[in-house]
């Protein structure tokens, strides 16, 4: 039950995450975290630099739209910062904007109390879905009335042709409107990473050529938001698109998206991150070769004729310099138990078994699942939903454990070698 419409933080916090701030955060935990706990996120923004992000992130998807859940998230977010987690994932659509606002209040309180500085924390959010505002629908209107008054009458969406499935839109005006809504909800002058949320939804209603045109317009709009300082960099957060074969209707090609970004933003474009589900159950990101990557050497050798290699999403992301953040690393709660059976039954690669063994005796199932995702070659951060402060304490215990036990570095191991059991 919705208790009330939650207000956004009253003031916008200036600034954004940068190399100076995130490095200072890293130094606070340098002696209490394991090797390679913090990784680099390249922004292509010179004044920001490469952000140092924790390899565990906190997500804010689940929970009812109530004051009680908002309060739980505010406590959990504070605890996450205290324990060395500096990357926060949310979305305009999570809990009808309430999750964004909970993040905003938590960060405002943490900064005001000196727990952290704005430039130490990396905040990621998403847009793309037509989202109600706290009440469902807001202001006592029926859903179509609210959408009509909020988006169409104000010219944010010009036609229903821009909307797929009555719920998804990536038109430039709409995305810019959503960036502004998220900035206000979060109380932040600048959003560090802004994702187009599940762009493959568009492929349910438009052709592949039209999808590419829409993505080009969307990326152009986000480059403009970057230039204006409202976001630092952008990416796509997907559920299915990077996990399915190339002949699937909702398939996404990273090669195509990178080329679109180059077309609108040049070689120093700000399409920097993709977010994909990845866990012990869902390993397609590393295991399935479904991405075509142009082989530059072969192209030269064959006198200009293009030659493509087939790689996994992690392999292609490495090729193009795109960073990968894992979502659903606990399988939306399914991997908080029975992990031992999964490890035993799935014949996991040796480096996976080593990384889990690094946690030592007594590690929980959730910690083992989190360790699997965060030590997979090519994943910079594993985001787990953490609504309660005791979830944060359990998951952040991974940091202490990897500092205490022998660590087997695997980030320089080619993820393709997993297929061969090396």
N, C-alpha and C positions, 0 to 999 in steps of 0.2 A: 504494500500500500504506500502510495506517495504521501509524504507528510506535509510538504510545502515546496514552493519553488525556491531553490537555493540560489542566493545571490552570488555573483562573481566577486572576487577580491576587489576592494574599493580602488586600489591603485595599481598601476602597471610597474613591475620591477624593471628598471633599465638594464641594458647590457645583455650579454649572452655568454654561453660557455665558450672558453677559449683555451689555448695551450697553456697560458700562465696559470689560470685557475685550476684546470684539471690536473696539471702537473703538481700543483701545491696540494690538491686533494690526494693524489697518488702518494705523495711523500708522507702524508699522515699515516698511511697504512703500509708503507714500504717494508717495514720490519715485521709486520704481523700477517702478511699475506704471502702466498706462495709465488714462485717464479712465474712470470707472465700472467699474473692475475689481471693487470691492466693492459689494454691493447690500444692501438692507434686507429682513430677514425679520421680519414683525410677529408677535409671540407672543400678544398680548392678556393678558400677565401683567405687571402694573405694575412689580413689583420686578425684572423681567428686562429689559423694554423691547424696542426693536427691535434685533435682532441684525444686525451687519454681517458678511456672509458672502462669501467669495471666489466669483467667478463660474466658477471651476473647482473641482470636487470630486473626491475620490479614492474609487473604488469597490473592493470586496473580494470579488467573486463567484467568480472563476475559480481554478483550481488544484487539485491533488490534496490529499488530507487527510493531509499529511505535515509533519514538523518542518521540513523544508527550505523548504516553501512558507510556513509560518508565519514563518520567519526572513526570507524575502524580503519579506513584507508588513510586518514590523516595520521593516526598513530603508527600505522605500518610504514608509511613513507618516511616519517621522522626516524623510526628505528632503522630503516634501510640506510639512510644517510649516516647515522651514527656508526653503523657496522661496515661501512666501506662500499656501499652501492651508490654509484653516481649517475646511473642512466635510468630514466623513468619512461615507461611506455603507456600511452593512453590514446583516446580517440574521441572525436566529437560525438560519435554514435554510442559510446559506451555509457550505458545507464542514462540515456537521454541527456547528455552533457554533464551529468552530475559527477562523473569520474574526473573530467577535466577540472571542474570547479574544486573538487576535493584536493586534486594535485596543486591547484593554484593557492588554496588556503594553506596547505601544508608547507609549501615552499615559502610563501610569504612569512609564515610564523618562524620557519627555520632560519631564514635570512635575518629577520628582525631580532631574533634571540641570539644570533651569532653562531648558530650551529654549523652554518655553511655560508658561502658567498655565492651569488648568482653565477659567477663565471666558473664555478666548480661543478655544476650540475647540468647534465645533458637531458633536455626534455624533448621527447618525440611524440607527435600526435598525427592524426589522420583525418582525411575528409574524402567525401565521395557519395555518401548516403544522405538522403533527405531525412534529417533527424529532428525529432520533436524536442522541445525545450522543457525538460524536467516533468511537467505534467504531460499525460498522454491523452489526447492532444492538449497542447497548452491553451490556456485562456478560455476553456470551456467550449471550444469549437470542435467540430468533427474533423477528422484528419484531412479531408480534401479542402475544407474551408481554411484550415490553418496553413496548409501548403500553398494554397492560392494567395492568401493575404501576405504570407511571409516571403514567398519567392516570385510568384508570377506578377502580382500587381506592383511590385517594387522593381520589376525588370531584372531581377537576379537570374531568373530562368526565362528565356524568351518564348519557348514553345515546348510542348510535351514531347516533341521530336528529340529534344536534348536529353530526355529521361528514358532510361531503360528499366523495364519491369516495375514501373511506378515508384521506383525507390532509389535509382542510382544515376548520378550525373557528374560529368567531368568537364562541363563547359567552362571556359575561362572565367566568366563573370561569377559563376557559382563557386568555383574553387577559391577565387579571391575573397568572396563573401565568407566562405567557410574558414579561411585563414584568419580573417578579422574576428569572426566569432570565437575561434579557438584562442586567439591572443587575449581577448577580453575574459573568456572563461578562466584561462590560466593566469591572468594578471601578469603577463610577460610582454615586454616590448618586442622581443624576438624569440621565435620558436627555433630550436636548434636543428631538428630534423622533421620535415613535413612529408608524410606519405600520401600518395593517392591510394585510397583504401579499396582493395580488391578490384583493380581495373578490369579483370577478366569478366566481371559482371556485364560490361558493355558488349562483350562478344555474344551474349545471349540474345541481343536485339539488333545488332548491326553487322555489316560485312567486315571482313578482315581489312580491306582497304579503308573503309570508313573509320574503323577502330584506329588505324595508324594515323589518320588525319586528326582524329579527336585527341589522341595522345600527343601529337605534335603541338596542337593548340594548347593543351593542358601544360606541357613542359615549358612552352613559351611563357605562359602566364606565371609559372612558378619561378622561371628565371627572372622575370620582372619583380616578383616578390623578394627574391634574393637580392637583386640590385637595390631594392628599396630598404633592405635591412629588416624586413618583417620575418623572414626565415633565413637560416644560414645555408642549408642545403636541403635537397629533397630526394625522394625515392618512391618505391612502390611497396606496399604491404599486401601480400597475396595469401590466399588459402590454397587454391588449386592450380593456378596458372603455370607455376614452375615445376610442378610435380607430375604432370600428365605428358603423354607422348605428343610429338609434333602434329599428329593428325587429329588430335582432340579439339573439339570446337572452342574450348576455353584456354587453349595453350598460349603461353607467353614466350616470346623469343627475347632473351636478353640482348642478343646481337642487334635486333631491330630497335629495341628501346635505347641502346647506347648510340646507335646511328641517328635516331631522332634527336637525342640530347645534343649530339654534335652539330646537327643541322641548326638547332635553335640557339645553342649556347657556345658553339665553337669548341676547340680542343680543351678549354678550361671550364667546361660546363659543370653544373652543380648537381647533376644526377649522380649521387654518391653511394646510396644505400638501397639494398632490397631486404625485406623482411619476409621470411618463409617459415612455415611450420616444420619443425625438425625434432624428432625424439626417437626413442628406442623402437617405437612402433612404426613411425613415419620417417623412413630414411632415404626417400627418393632423392632428396637434395644432394646427397653424396653418392648414392648407389646407381641412379638411373642416368644413362647417357641420352639426354634429350635436347641438348642445346648445340646448335650449329655455330661454330666459331671460325671466322676466316683466318686461314693460315697465311700470314704475310710472306713468309719465306717461300712457300709453295707457289703463291701468286706470282712472285718475281720469277721463280724458276720456270714457270709455265707461261712466261711472257704475257702476263696480264690476265690470263684466264683465272677466275676465282676458284679457289679450292677451299673446302670447309672441312674441319675436323668436328667430330661429334663428341661432346663432353658432358659431364654432369653440370648442374647449376653452379656448384662450388668451383669446379674447374673453369667454367666460362667467366665467373665473377672474378677469379684471380687473374685471368687473361686480360680482362678489360679494366682491372683496378677498381672494381665495385665491391664494397664491403657488404657482408652478409650478417644479419642479425636473426637469430632463431627465435621463433615464437612457439607457444604450446609445448614447451620442453618437458612438462610434466603430463602431457597428454590430456590436458584439461581435467587433471585430478586422477586419471586412470593409472598413472605411474607412481602414485604414492604407496603402492603395494605391489607385490608379486614381481619386483624387478629381478630378484634372484632367479626366478624361473625363466624370465626372458633372456637373461645373460646365459643361462645354461642351455636353453633350447635354440638359440639363434646363431651359435657358432661365430661369435663376434671376433673381429680382428684382434691380434695380440696387443696393439697399442691402446685399444679401447679397454681391454681387461687390465692393462697396466695402469691406466689413468684412474679407473675405479678403485683398484687396489691401493692407489696413493692415499685414499681417504682413511685407510686404516680400519681396524676392527671397530664394530659398533656403528658404522655409517648407516643412516636410514635409507629406505628405498628412494625417497625424494632426493636425497643428496647424491645417491648413485646416478639417478636419471639426469640430474642437473650437471653432474661432472661429465657424463657422456657427451652431452650437448656442448658444453663450454670448452672441451678439449678436442672436439672434432676439428681437423685441419680446415681452415678457411672460415670458421665461425668466430666473429669477434666478441659477441655477447649472446648469452642465452637468457631470454626473458621468461620468467615464471610469474604467474599470477600470485600475488601475495596480499590477501585482504586483511589478515590478522597479523599483529606484531609477532606472535609466536611462530607463524609461518616464516616470517623474515628471519627470526633468530635461528630456526632450524636450517634454512637454506644458506644463510650467511656463515654458518658453522663450517661450510665447505672451505671458506677462506682460511680459517684457522687450521683445518686439517691438512690442507695442501701445503701449509707453511711448516708443518711438523713432520711430514712423511716424505720419503723419496719421490721426486717428481720426474716423470718420463716425458721430456719435451716432444710433442708430436706435431707442432704447427708447421714444421718444415717437411713433413711427410706428405707426399702426393696422395690426395684422397682416392685417386684411381687405384692405388695399390691395395685398397681394401678388397677389391674384387678378387685379387689373387691370394689373399690371406697372408700377405707379408707382415 
